[in-house]
Amino acid sequence: MPEQEQIKFLKSLQAIRERSRKVYEKAEKNELKHFNLDLSKLQDAVIAVISLMKRDYKNIDEIPPHGRWRHFDVGGRSRVQILMDQWKQNNITTQEITRRILDLFVVSVLLDAGAGNSWSYKEPDTGSSFNRSEGLAIASYDMFKAGLFSSQSSQPHQVDADRLVNISVDDVRKAFQVDDDNPLEGLEGRSKLLSRLGQALKNHPEFFEGKDGLPPRPGKLLDYLLSHPSTTTSQLVATVKIETLWSIVVDGLAEIWPPTRTSLNGVSLGDVWPCEVLRSPGSIADSTEHLVPFHKLSQWLTYSLIEPMIKISNITFEGVEHLTGLPEYRNGGLLTDLGILTLKPADAERGLNFYNDYVLKLGQKAVEVVPMFEVDDPVVIEWRAMTVIILDIIAEKIRKELGLTKEQLNLAQVLEAGTWKIYCQGELLHTIQLANLFEESKVFVDKPTIKPVDEVLKEFSALPANATKEQLTQFVISNFGLEGRELIYSPILSFPSNPSFLDDISSPILLEFARMIHTFWNELSREYDENSLPCKECGSSFIRIKKSFIIPGGRFRELYYWDSYFIIEGLLVSELFEIAKNVIENFLDLVERYGFVPNGSRIYYLNRSQPPLLIQMVKIYHKATNDTSFLERALPVLLKEYDYWRLKSVVTLTHSQSKKRYNLNHYTVKNSLPRPEVYLEDHIVVEQNSDNFNETQKKQLYADISTTAESGWDFSSRWARDPYIPPPSPTENNREMLRTLNTRSIIPVDLNSILYMNEITLSEFAKVLGNKYIEQVMESRAKQRREAIMLFMWDEEKKLFMDFNLTSGTRSEIFTLASYFPFWAESFPESFSTNELLGSFSHIKSLLEKYPGSPPTTLIQSGLQWDFPNAWPPLDYTIIKGLINLHTKQNKPTSHSEFMELAFDVSQRFVSSVYCTWKSSGVIFEKFNTLDINLPGGSGEYTVQTGFGWTNGVLLWIFSLFGDKLQAPICTH
């Protein structure tokens, strides 16, 4: 290719994607020099971006395009509109208004380089302070408004070449309010940039000089575009080809680039860099095949110029889709933070060393250790090229997920609504949570803002780098409201005062107790308040849901996933069918929105789920109401959630003897950071007293911590590599054991039992609705899963189902109550004898003989809350449900009585614990103590909670089963 053709190609939009695509193709073959690519993580990015879109915008068409305009409107003040309204009052034409805004946007975008952490700009009109991009935008706006860029005293509101070439460093210093206490990085460079811009305007009169004889202006590019031969006009609407605008930006402003950038035969190419992975063996020295163009600033400027021309002059642009996602840190951070791209070890170490040297040189403390590289480092070049293509892929997946076309959701909107914002807020969360301002981390992330999010971020940015605890406390008070204020009490209408289950309770004391528990549903009923936030731009972590629901209670101020199954059991006993259905419909909506049910209805839960019990919620609701029409609405959504679990966490095991392959599932969460709601505690576990952990091991531990939260059993010795590490004290959180978590490498017996139960239930639903195909597919999958559970999890000697450990390739040796989930799910073989089944439950009989309370979760006293001596309502439910299933399956009267007697004994222990702890405290607890029916459970990463949804649900369910036999306990406190 001739040299001039090479230059033309490398400056084109086409070349950006074409060359970046070549780098991506190398990545697909694992041929990159500096990164590994993991495409399995793409869906995480899609979910994250969609969640932010839906959080911040009610409708997709409300998402504005990506551009500079947003920076001028920070703090809820529409500055651009204020200027335009003034001009309209002075009868300025629409075309001239457009020119003036283009003048402003060009100079403002070019001034938008790193300002440093110490600089801020105080807006004279409002007294508000801004920093970084927003501060630079407001400063340039005020400079424009004051006429600093105009040589014409009669028309101050313009930018022209004659003034730009004469702007001094002192002019810029004064305008940006720079002094010793407010230093601005790159002050002299900005002055030189403005001068080079003025020279570029003079050098290209064809683009920037009108017929009025006045000095060239950036805004005159409008006249060039409208008169260009390729521009068409139909019904007074001009259509401009994006390539025409691109030629102005790239060729007309070529002189603004510093001479240090890549050049070809003396011609500066701008933002173009060598990428060695593209250089062919034996290629000639002056070949350009390895050069990758990005033109990030040119694209940022182009995006920014398009918007005012569309809004003000009603111009349309053809070919906007040729612009790419901006290859810079905000967007590229999405890929590295979610693990789509991971640095190869040698580069990670090199980057960390460079970062450490950098902070030492500056004398700063490293708040968050991250690899750091110069802008021309080969790592950065590969990263930027991959960002271009992967952003395209993510955008397309988002459109597919939402059922939208490119016209309905373009790349510019994806950038503005999603990737641009996701990873720019970590510093605020990190700073506030590590300051330990509250009793626990969840308090802060449950606080909605009382000001627009942009304004809150601006005020945080204005804080000094070493802000005191008092300053941070005042910042939170000034910017955030009461935690949970998005929700309001939602009294349940037509509340039944005397549901039928009460008629069967023989004990007068327990009857009154049950009646009181029944009334608690009203106290725990909530709904989202659309008017709870004081401004449209205010932020909240709560995921908006349409219908009323039941909260667990205590610190849990939102809808929770697996809690709700046990809550619904109680609601159905209380004959509260409508709110039970509401809870399920909220979950169905979440699946339709996100593809799965999050852990809870907060955006910080969107990277994980909980034990998948939605299908079972629908089953018990349908059994209680026979609402078959609801099944028709639910089944397609339930299949979607089932596929999420089946595909996201599948592990294929090969049986050693038959060589047959089986699919089972495990819990797994992709995460490399502290959980926002337990940020400080996670940070302490991973970052403190763990000197032997390298960065990769820390990320793995964060993932295992989040994965354990997904299991519902957070935390337990069940998941630890070393389950026998003693706690500092019996009630103190065992951080040393948490550092040995291995949850992702364990195939849990309870999860696979639930999935088996779900497959059977989906088959039954399909049969009811006449869908033979789904019925047979689910029946076949359930059969295969039951076979796998028996082969890999059944311990013949112990007569128990045990977790399977992928690390050791063997069944776990630790006894846990998870062993009884297969009896609830009925995933054991029909061939099991009564003696075998009684043998399985002999362990429960032994525990009841040894301890006065409900069976303990495990036999290990680790200091973790899902261990001895704690007893949990869902596990009591599982044992009782399993025993009742065995009662109905066996035919011998003696076995019937043994199973039911044991079920009743467990039920009585549970009722006694709930009643006696309530009697001594006046509250209902979430967990109990096997050693003493008068004490609640303890330990864990938060204080014991009261309320409490699943306790109430299981209690009322037990009353409905054994109300005529249960006795009021004798409490000692």
N, C-alpha and C positions, 0 to 999 in steps of 0.2 A: 504494500500500500504506500503510495507517495506520502512524503512527509506532511504536506498540508492536509491530506485526507486523514492521516493519523491524528493530527491536532484537532481537526473538526470532529472526528469520531470521539475522542477522549473528552471533549467538552460537551458532548451531547447527552440528553437524558437516556437515550437508548443504551449507551455504553455503561451506565451505572448498573442497571439490572443485568446486562449481558455479562459483564466481567464478574460481578458478584455471584451470578449464577454458576460461573465456572468454579469459583471458590467453594460454593455450596456442594457442587458435584464431587469435588475432592473430599469434602467432609463425609458425604454419603459412603465413600469408599474407605473411610478412615485414613485419609492421606493428608490431613492438615498437620502442620508442624507444631501447632501450639494449643489446639483445643480438641476435645472429644465431643461428639454430638450424640445426644440421647433424645430421639424423636418421641419416645414414650411419654416424655414430660410435656409435650405440646398441649395436651388437653388441660393440664393444670393452668397454663397461661390463658387458654380460652375461657375457662371457668372464672378465673380471677378478673379478666377484663370485662366479661359480661356482667359479673356481679357489681362492678363499679359503675358500668353504664346504667344498670337498673337502679342502683342506689342513688345516682346523681341526676338522672333524667327520667321523667315519667314516660316520655315517648321518645323513640329513636329519632324522629324528625326534629326534636328539640336540640339535638347535639349540634353545636356549632362546628364549623371547620377549624382545623388547626391553624393558628396564625397569631400575629402580634396583637391583634385587637383586644384579646382577653386581658393582656397585661395592662392595658390602659384603663380597664374597668375594675381594677382591684379595689377592695374596700366598699363595694356596692355603689360606686360613683361612676356614672357613664360619661366619662370625660370627652370622648370623641363626639358623642351626641350633643353635649353641651356646646362644643365649638361649632358644629354644623348648624345647630339651632340659631346661634348668633349670626352666622353668615346668611342664613335664609332670611332672617329679619332685615338684613342689609341688601336683600335682593341679589345675592351672589348666585350665579347660574349653577345648575347641577354639575355641568362639566368642570367648572372652576373649583367647586367644592371637592369634586373627586380628585382633581390635580393636587389640591392642597393636602388632602389626606394621604395621597401617594407620596408627596414630599415628606410629610411627617414620618410615614411608615418606613421609607427607605433609610432615612438618617437614623431612626430609632433602632431598626434591626441591625444596622452596621455598628452601632455603638454598644450593642448587646453582647459584650464579651465578659469574661469573669471579672467580678468587681472585688473579690476577696471577702473574707469573713468579717472585717472590721468596719466596712463602709456602710453607711445608710443615708437615705435622703429624706429630709423633712419637708413635706408638701406645704408651701405657704398658705394655700387656701383652706386647708383642713387641720393643719398641725399634726397630721399623721405621719409616721415614719415608715419607710419601705426600704428594703435592701434587695440585692441580687437583681434578677431580671425585672422584677416589678419596680424596684427602685430606679433602675436605669431607664425604664419606660416612662415613669412619671417625671423624672428629671428631664428627659429629652422632650417630653410634652410641654413642660414649663419653659424650656429653652425656645422651643418653636413658638409658643404663645407670646413670648417676650420679644420675638423678632431677632433672636441671636443668629439665625441661619440666613437672614435676608439682608441684601444690600440695598433694598428699596424701602426707605422710611415710610413711603406712602402705602406700602403693602408689606407689613411685617410678617404676615402669616404665609410665608413661603420659604423654600430652601433654594438657594441659587448658587451657581459656581463662583461668582465674584466674591461672595462673602465667605464661602467655604475655604477657598485657598488662602484667605487672610485671617482665619481664626487662629488665635494664639493659645499656647498652653495655659496662660493665665486666664483667658476667657473660659476655657473648659474647666479649670480648677475652681473658679468662682461659681460657675453654673452648677457644678456637681457638689458644691458645698464641701470641698476638700480642704482639710487642714491637718495639723499634726495629730489631732485626736480623732480624725475621721479620714484615714488614708484610703485612697482608691487605687487598686492595682491597675497598671497600664494607662496611667493618666496621659503621659506623653504620647504613647502609641495611639490613643484615641484622637489626639490633636492631629497627628500625622495622617491618620485614616481619613479624617474629615477633609484635610488638604488634598489627599489623593482622590477622594470622591469628587471634589471640585474640579480637579484636573481631568478626571475621566469624563465628566459632563461636558467640559470644553472640547475634549478630543473627539467626541461623538455627537456633533450637532444634528446628525440625521435622526438620532433618537430623542435628544433632549432640548433642542432649540426650536422654538416656534417661529411664527412669521411676524411676531410683534416687536422684534428687535431687542427684546430684553434678554438678560443673561440666561444661560441654559438652566433648566430645572429638572429634577427627577420626575415631577408630575407631568411633564410634557410627553412622557412615554405614552400617555393616554391618547394624545393626538396621533402619534405614530401608529399605534395599534388600530385606531379607528379608520385610518386612511390606508392601511396596508392592503395590498391586492388580495391577500388570502382571507381577509375579514369579510364576512357576508352579513347582510342586513335583511331581516324579514319582519314585517309588521313592527318596525321601529326598534327591534331588538338586534343588537350587533352580536355576532358570534365570532370570537377570536380563537385562533389556533394556539394552543399552549406553547408550541415551538416558537411562535413569533415573540411571545413574552420572554421565553427562555433565552432567545438570542440577545435581547436587550440586556438581561441580567448578566449573562455570561460574557458576551463580547463587549457590551457597552460599559461594563464596570470592571473589565479585566485589570485595569491599572490599580485597583484598590488592593490587590493581593501583594503581600510582601515578596521580595525577590528570592527569599529562601525556599519558596515552594517549588515543586517539581516543574521543570521547564523542558522544552524540546526545541533545540536550535535557537535559544534565546527567547522563545515564546512561553510565557508563564501559563501553566495549565490549571493553576488554582489547586483545589482540594483533590489532588490525584497523587497516589502513593504506590510504591513498588511492593508487590506481594510475591515473595519468592516461590510460593507453592505453585504459581502459574508459570514460572519460567521453565521452558522445555530444556531437556539436556542438550547441550551443544548449540543452543540458540546464540545468535550473534549479539555482541555487547550492546549495540544501540537498538536492539529490538524493544518494541513497546508492548509485547504480548503480556508482560507481567504487571503492567500498570493498571491499577483499579481506581476509577474516578468515583467520588462520593458527592462532591459539590453540596455539602450539607448547608452552608450558609446561603448559597444561591437558592437552594430549594426552600429553605426557611423564609427567605425574602419573597420567593415566588408565591408560596402559600399565603403569605401575609398580604401581598399586593392583590391577589385574586379577590379576596373577600370584599374590600371596599368597592372595587369596580362592579361586583355583582350587586351589592346592597344599594349603592348610591346611583350608579349609572345603568343598572339593569342589563349589564353585559353578561353574556354566557361564554363559557370557555369549553372548547373542544379538545379532548386529549388530556384532561387533568389526571386521568389514571396512570399516565406515564411518569408522574412524580412518584417518588418512593418514600417509604418511611425514613425518617431522619436517622442516619447512622451515627448516633451519639449516645452518651452515657445513660440518659434517662430511659431510652428505648432498649439499648443493649443490656441494661441492667436487668430487664425482665428475663432475658435469656440465661444470664449467669445465676441470678438469684433463685430461679426455679430449677436449675440443673439441666436445662436444655443444652447449654454449653458449659463444659468444665475445663479449666486449665490443666494442661499436662503437668505432672509433678515438678519437673525442672523449672518450668516457667512460673508456677505458683510460688516456689521457693525464691526465685529471682525477684519476683514482684514484691514479696513480703520483705525481702532484704532491702529493696529500694525504698519501700514505704518507711521502714524503720530508720534508714539513713536520713530520709527526708524530714521526719518529725524530730529526729535528734538535731539535725541542722537548724531547724526552726526553734528548737527548745520547747516544743509543744508536747503535751501528753497525748498518746494515741488512745482515743476513745474507742474506736472499733478498728481492729487490725485487718486490713484488706490489701491484696496485691496492688501495686501501683506501677504505672509505666509512663514513659514519655509519649507524646502524641504520635511520634513517628516510629514507635517501637513496632516490630513485626507482629507482636501479640495484638496490638490495637488495630492494626490494619486487617488482620484476619477476622477479628471480632466485629468490626464495622461492616465488612462484606457479608458476614453471616447474618447480621442484624437486618440488612436490606431484604434478604430473601425470606428469612423466617417471619418477619413482620407481615410480608405478603401472605404467607401460609396461615398465620394466625388469623389475619383479617378474613381470609376466605372461609376458614373453619367457623369463625364467629357468624358470618353471613349464613352459612349452612345451618348452624345451630338455631339461628333466629328466623330462618326462612326468608332471608332478604337478598336482594340483588345488589350489585355494585352501585347502582343508581340510588338505592334506598339507604345504603350505608357504605360510604366511600372510605378510602384509607385515611383521608384527612380527619374524618369524624372519629375513626377508631383511635387515632393518635391523640386527639383532644380528650376523648371520653375515658380512655383506658390507659394505654401504656405510658402516656406522658405523666400520669399522676401516681401510678402505683408505688414506685419505690423512691419517691421524693419526700416521704413523710416519716421515714424510719428514725430520723434524728430526734424528732419531737417525742415519739414513743419511747425511744431508748433513754433519753434524758429524764423525762418525767418518771418513768417506772424505776430507774435506778436511783432516783432521788428518794424513793421510799416515803412518799408524801402521805400514803393512806395505809389503812390496816392491811389491805391486800391489793394486788395489782388490778383485780377486776373492777374495782371502784372507778378507776380512771377511764378505762376503755368503755365503760357503760355510761359515761357522761356525754350527752350531746353538747354541741357547741351552741352558744347563745349569740354568736356573730357569724357572718359568712366565713366559710372555711378558708378562703384566700386571706381574709383579714386576720384570722387566727394564726395562720402560717406566717404572715408578715410580722405580727407581734412577737411570735416565737423567734423569728430570725433576728429581730431587733435586740433580743436579750444578749447580754455579754456571754462570751464563750465559757466563762467560769461562774455562771449565775449561781447565787446562793440558794439554799433551800427555801428561804423566805421569799426570794424573788420568783422562784418557780411556783410556790404556793399561790402568790398573788396573781401570777399569770393564769393559773388554772381557775382561780376564783373569778377573774375578769372575763374569761373566755368560755367557760364551761358551766352547764347547768347541773341540776341534781341528777344523779345516776338513776336511770329507769324512768325518767319523766315522759318518755314517749308512750308509756302505757297508762291506762286508766282502769279503775275497777269497772267490771262489767257484770252487774247483778243478773243472775240467771232468771229469766222470765218463766212464769208458771212453774215455780220450784215446788216439787212434790213434798208435802210435809210428812207424809206417812207411807213411804214406799213399802211394798209388800214384804221385803226381806225382814223388816222389823217384826213382823207378826210371828216369826219363828224363833225369836230369841227368848229363851226361857228365863235367863238371869235378869232380874230387874236392874241390877247395877250395870251389867253389860248392855242392856237395852238402852238405857239413858246415854251411856258412852257411845254406842253406835249411832244414836240419833244425833248426838253432838258432832261426831265425825262427819255424818251425812251433811250437816249444815255448813261444814268447812268449805265445801266446793264453792260457795258464794264468795268466801274470803280469798280464794285463790284464782278466781275468774278474772281475766284481763282481756282488753282489746287495744289495738293500736289507735292512738289519737292522732288523726290527720292534722290537727291544729296545735300539736304539742310544741313544735319548734317555732321560735319567734321570727324566723326569716326563711325565705325560700332557699337561700344558699347555705343555711345552717347544716351542719353535718351530724350524723348519728351512726352508731355501729349497728343499730337495730335493723333487721331485714323486715321490710313492711309485709305484713300478712293481713288477709282480708277479714278473717272471721275471729270471733272470740275463742279463747283457749284457756287451759289451766296451767299455771306456773307451778313448779315444784315447791317453791318457797325459799326463804332465806336469801342467800346471795344469788340465787338462780332466778333472775328477773325476766326470763324469756321462755319461749317454747323449747322444750328439749325432746330429743328423739326417743331413746329407749325408755325413759321415764314414762312417756305418754302411754305406752302399752299398758302398764300396770295401773296408771291413772284411769284409762278407759275401762278396764275391768271393773273398777269401783264406780265409775259414772253409770255404767250399764246396770249394775246392781241398784244404784240410786234412781234408776229410771230416768236419767238425764240423757235421753237419746240424742237430742238435738245438738247439745254442746259436744257430745262424743263424736258425732258426725262432723261438726265444725273442726275439731282437732284434726281428724283424718283428712278433711278437705284442705286444710292448711298445708299438710304434708304433701298431698297430691300436687298442689300448686307449686311447692318448692321443687318437687321432682320435675315438673314441666318447665320450671325456670332454670334449674341448674343441672338437671340430669340425675340428681341424687338428693337424699335428705341430709342436710348438714347436721352436725352435732347439736346445734341449737340455732335460734333465729338471730344470730349476730354475724356480721360479716367476718369477724375474726375466726369463726368456725367453718368458713367455706373451704378449708383445705382438708377437712376430715368429716367422717360420718360417725355413727354409733351402731351397736348391734342392730341389724336390719329387720325390725319388727313391724314395719308398716303393713306388710301383707297379712300378718297375724292380727293386726288391729282391725283390718277390714273383715277378716274371718269372724272374729268374735262379735263385731257390730252386726254383720249379716245374720249370724246365728241368733242374735237377740231380737232383730227387727224384721228379718226376712225381706229386706229391702233389695230386691234383685235388680231394680233399675239402677241402683247405686253401683252395683257390680259392673254394669255396662260402662258407666263413666270411669270406674276405677281401673279395670283390667289393663287397658293399654298403658296406663301410667305405671302400674305395678310391674308390668313386663319391662318397662324402661329402667326402673330401679333395680330389678332383678339382674338385667344385663350389666348394669354398672358394677354390681358386686361380682358377678360371674367373671367378668373380663378384667376388672382392674386389679384383682388380687389373687389370680389363679396360680397355683403351684402344681406342676405335673410330677407325680411320683411313679416310679417303676417298682412293681413288686418283685422281690428278689427271687422268688421261686417261679412264678408264672410268667414273669417278664411283661405282664400286662401293665399298661399305663393308666393312671387314674388322675383325675383333677380334683384337688381340694383347694380350699381358700384360707388365706391368712389376713390379718389386719396389716395394712401398710399405708403410711402417710409420707408424702414427699415434703420435707420441711428441713430447713437448715438454720432456723432462728428460734428464739424463745417464743412460747405461746404468748400472745399479747395479754391474755387475761390472767396469766400466772408468770409474767415476764421476769420479775425479780427473782422468784424462787428458781425458775429454770436457769436463769443466768448464773445464779450461785452454784447450782448443781454442776453445770457444764464448765463454767469459766474459772471457778475458784477451787483451789486445792486439787486441780486436775492437771498438773504440770506435765504428766506423761502423755497427755492427749495432743496430737497434732491437729491441724485445722480440719483435715478430713474426718478424723475420729470425732471431733466436736460436732460436726454437721451430722454424722451418723447418730450420735447420741440425741441431738435435738429431734431427729426423725423418729427415733425409738420412743422418746418421751411423748411426742404427739401421737404416735401409733398406739401407745398404751392408753392415752385418753380416748382414742377411737374405740378401743375394746370395751369401754365402760368400767374396767377394773383398774382405775388409776389411783393408787399404784399397788403392786402386790409382788411378793417373792416369786409368784408364779412365772413372772416374765424375766427374772434375773439370771445372769450367768452364774452368779454366786448367791444362792438364796439364803445362805446362813450367816451373812454378815450381821453382827449384832447392832442394834440401834444405840445411839448415845444414851438414850433412856427409853423406857417402855412406851412413852407417849410422844417422843420426839421424832420428827421426820428423818428417815434413814437415807441421807444423801449418798453415803458410800455405796449402798446397795443400788440406788438409782443409777449410779455411774456404771453399773454392770448390766443395764437393761439390754435385752436381746429379743424384744417383742416381735420384730419383723421376721425373725427366723423361727417362730413357733407357729405351728398349725393348730389353732384352738379347737377343742372338741365342741365348745358351746357355739361358736360361729358356724361350724359345719353342720351342727344339728339344726340350727335355725334355718340355714339355707336348704337343708333337706326338707324341713317342715314347709318352707316357702314353695319349694318345687311341688310337693304333694298338694298344697293348697291351691296353687295356680292351676294345676291339673284339674282339681275339683271345680274351681271357678269356670274354667273353660268348658267343662262338661255341662255345667248349669246353663251356660250361654250358647251351647251347641257348637263350640269350636273344637272339632275333633283333632285337628293338627296340633294345636297348643296342648291339648289334653295328653296326647301321646308323647310329644317331645318332653314335657315336664315329667311325665311318669317314668320315661326312660332315664332322664338325668337323675331323678331321685333314686332310682334303683342302683345306678352306678355309684352315686355318692354313698348310699348306705353300705354297699359292698366295700368301698374304700375306707369308710369309718371303721368297719369291723376289722379290716386287714391291718390298718396302720395305727388304730387307736385303742382297740380292745386288748386289755391285759388279762389273760386267762387266769393267771395266778391270783391277781388282786380282785378279780371279778369286777373291774372298773374300766370305764373309758377314760383314757388319759390324753393330754396334749401330745402332739408329735413334734420333736425338736429337730429342725433341719440342720442345725450346727453339728449335733452328735449323730443324727440319723437314727435316733431311737425314741421310744416313748419317754415322756417325763416321769420322774420318780416322785414328784411332789403331789400329795393328795390335795385336791381342791374340790369345792362343791360344783365346779364346772362339769365334773364327771357325771352329773345327773341330768344334764340337758338332753342326752339321747332318749331318756325315759319320758321326758316331756314331749319331745319331737316324735317319739315312737320310731326311732331309726335303728332300733335293735332288731335282730332277726326273729321271725316267728318261731324259729326252732328253740329259742331260749326256754329252758325248763323253769318251773316255779322255784326250784331250789337255787338255780343260778341267779334268778332275779332277787330272791330273798338274800342271797349271798352278797349281791351288790349293795343292798340297803342295810346289811349288817353293820356297816361302818357308821351309818346314821344312828342306828340303835345304840351303838357303843358311845357315840358322842352325847346322846341324850341321857344315857346312864351316868356319864361322867360330869356333865355340866348342867346347871339349872335352866339356862336360857336356850335360845335357838341355836342350831348347829353353826359353828364358826366357819368362816370362809376357807381358811387353811389351818394347819396345825403349827405354823411358824409365827412366832411373835417378833415381827421385824420392825415394828414401829410404823409400818405402812398401813393405810386404812382398809385395804382389801386383804387383810391377814388377821390371824388370831389376835385378840379375842373378839373381833367385830363380827356381827351377824347382820346380813342385809335382807330387806324385804323381797327383792327379786329372786334371791336364791331360796328363801323359804317357799316362795310361790312355785319355783321350779321343782323342788322336791315334792311338794304336796301334789302338784299337777301330775308329775310322773307316777306317783303312787296311785292316784285315782285312775290314771290310764291303765296301770297294771291290774287294778281291781276290776275294771270293765273287760279286760282281755282274758283273764283267767276264769276257768270254769269251776274250780273246786271251792266249795264254801269256806273251807278252812283258810285257804290262801286269800280269799276275799277279805276275811276279817283281819288277817295279819297286815295286809297292805293298808286297809282303811284305819286300823288302829294306829299304825305308825303315822299316817297322814293326819289323823286327829291329834296325836301327841305333838307333832311339829306345829300344828295350828294353835293348840293351846299355849305352847311356849311363846309363840309369836304374840298372841293376844295378851298374854300376861306381861310380856316385856313392854309392849306399847302402852298398856293401861298403867302399869306401875311407874314408868318413867313420866307419863303424863300426870299421874297423881302427885308425884313429888315436885314437878317443875311447872305444870300448867301448859306444856307445849308437846307437840308431836315431833319426834326426831326422825332423821333419815336412816339411821343405823343403830344397832343395839349391841349389848355386851353379853356374850355367852356365859360369863362368869357370875353375872348378877342381873336379875330381871329388873332391878330398880335403877340400873345405870344405862345411859345411852352409850353408843360406840364413841370412840375417840381417835386421836392421832390423825395423820394426813397433812396435806399442804394447806388446808384451810380449817377454820373452827367448825365444830359440829353444827349442822344446819337444822332448822326447825321449819315446820309447815304442815305436813310434808307430803307432797303429792303421791309418790308411789307407796308410802306407808299407809296412807288413807285408802288407796285403791286396793291393796292386798288385804288390808284389815276388813273392809266391807265385803270383799269377795269371800273371805273365810267365814264371816258371819252368815253369808248366804248359803254356805255349805253345811256348817256345823252349829248354827245358832241355837238349836235345841239342846246341844250337849255341852257347849262351852260354859265354863264356870268362872266367876269373878275370882281373881287371884288374891292371895294374902300378901300385901306389900309391906315391906319392912321400913321404908323411909316415909 
